[in-house]
Amino acid sequence: MEKETPKTYFLSAEVLETIWVGLHESGQEDLARVVSDTMFEQGCQELVSIDDMILIAMFWKNYLEENKLVTFKKREDLH
């Protein structure tokens, strides 16, 4: 009897953060967004393996904007 391929995989926060960083840094923003959205849906409260403040801000950027907690403006839009 053959085993079925699982429909869901469980990965640690560290692994998902590493995947997100790799996708983000390689310009794969749509896939990076899928990973971060999944993490938020599952209750992500903090990043445990990322120390770079720029990466932390980029990880949380869409979540914060969509929940109207902050607004980020482009440099040329600042006065």
Contacts in CASP RR format, 6 or more apart in sequence:
PFRMAT RR
TARGET T0000
AUTHOR 0000-0000-0000
METHOD contacts of the structure
MODEL  1
MEKETPKTYFLSAEVLETIWVGLHESGQEDLARVVSDTMFEQGCQELVSI
DDMILIAMFWKNYLEENKLVTFKKREDLH
11 19 0 8 1.000
13 39 0 8 1.000
13 44 0 8 1.000
13 47 0 8 1.000
13 48 0 8 1.000
13 49 0 8 1.000
14 48 0 8 1.000
14 49 0 8 1.000
16 35 0 8 1.000
16 38 0 8 1.000
16 39 0 8 1.000
17 47 0 8 1.000
17 48 0 8 1.000
17 49 0 8 1.000
17 50 0 8 1.000
18 49 0 8 1.000
19 35 0 8 1.000
20 32 0 8 1.000
20 35 0 8 1.000
20 36 0 8 1.000
20 39 0 8 1.000
20 59 0 8 1.000
21 50 0 8 1.000
21 55 0 8 1.000
22 28 0 8 1.000
22 32 0 8 1.000
23 29 0 8 1.000
23 31 0 8 1.000
23 32 0 8 1.000
23 35 0 8 1.000
24 32 0 8 1.000
24 55 0 8 1.000
24 58 0 8 1.000
24 59 0 8 1.000
33 62 0 8 1.000
36 44 0 8 1.000
36 59 0 8 1.000
36 62 0 8 1.000
36 63 0 8 1.000
37 62 0 8 1.000
40 63 0 8 1.000
47 56 0 8 1.000
47 59 0 8 1.000
50 56 0 8 1.000
50 59 0 8 1.000
61 72 0 8 1.000
64 70 0 8 1.000
65 71 0 8 1.000
65 72 0 8 1.000
END
